[in-house]
Amino acid sequence: MAAEIVKNACGREPEIIKLPMTHDQNVLKKCWEECAHTLVEDSRNGTVCFGSLGDPNFFSTFIHIRRTIRRLYPDVEIRTIPGISSITAFASKNLNGIDCSFEVWNGVEENKDVIIVLKATKPREIANYLSKKGFKDFILFERLFTPHERIHTEMPEKGDYFSIMLAKR
């Protein structure tokens, strides 16, 4: 489905990269490195697009490929255009909407190492609270994709209503 979207946008047949559905980290690492190499080599001749369904930065293979490119080819510029994640697509079909906290879980039993706080209007207070729960790294994003976009690594006392805080252990 992504190939058809890319074809319509670019006006030419896209190259389809096969990525296996496996948990074998050695196989995955090799595939990510091969994909990174292909994308970087193709980018030497112009702009390259990695098209995917959903948002490329939310539970996507692209996250691993981007990390691999940054590790192997740190000089290559990478920009992403956000898509519609399955979470927001689901919310648009849920006739009741979602206006309370919820957890996104990928089905793997593991520690929750990331928390995302929407509408973080008291970022310093939130960071202090989460620090007591073992979180150490905080980034506050305000008014993303607007002319007034701000990104903070030091938590201010007050945040914008249109803000998201990322907390990592």
C-alpha positions, -999 to +999 in steps of 0.1 A: +000+000+000+029+024+008+045+017-026+013+029-044+012+061-024+049+068-032+044+059-069+015+084-071+036+111-053+068+106-073+054+096-106+077+065-109+079+030-096+094+028-061+120+003-050+105-020-024+128-031+004+119-064+020+122-064+058+116-096+076+091-100+105+114-116+130+127-111+165+162-123+156+184-093+163+212-105+141+189-108+111+173-075+118+206-056+122+219-070+089+187-060+071+187-025+087+224-020+076+216-032+040+186-009+039+207+020+053+234+014+027+208+013-002+191+045+010+224+064+015+238+053-019+206+063-037+206+097-018+240+105-033+221+111-066+193+132-050+165+131-025+153+097-013+120+089+004+114+060+027+076+056+025+057+037+051+022+034+064+015+053+095+040+075+112+076+067+105+086+077+141+060+056+160+065+018+163+081+018+128+110+000+113+122+034+100+133+042+136+159+014+134+170+023+099+174+060+109+195+050+139+216+028+116+221+056+091+231+080+118+256+054+132+272+044+098+267+077+079+266+106+103+270+131+075+237+122+058+208+145+066+175+128+076+142+146+078+109+130+085+074+140+077+050+128+104+022+106+092-010+095+108-002+069+135-024+039+142-031+054+176-046+086+162-063+067+133-079+045+159-090+075+180-107+091+150-128+059+146-136+056+183-169+074+184-164+084+221-129+099+216-102+096+241-098+124+267-080+106+295-046+090+301-039+057+284-009+034+279+003+022+245+017-013+249+034-033+222+027-067+239+062-072+252+067-076+289+093-050+297+099-020+319+082+012+306+112+033+298+094+062+281+065+083+292+048+109+270+029+137+287+004+157+267-005+193+276+025+195+299+017+230+312+038+225+344+069+208+330+092+214+359+067+200+383+060+170+361+098+163+356+103+165+394+075+139+399+088+116+372+124+119+385+112+102+417+100+073+396+134+069+379+131+090+349+162+111+340+160+126+306+133+152+297+125+171+265+096+195+262+081+202+228+059+232+224+037+242+194+053+217+170+053+224+133+042+261+139+063+292+136+063+293+174+078+258+178+102+255+208+121+225+222+135+226+257+159+202+274+158+223+306+123+222+320+107+256+324+082+264+352+054+268+327+046+252+294+023+259+266-011+241+264+001+227+230+030+208+245+043+173+248+069+162+273+091+131+266+106+114+297+131+086+295+147+064+321 
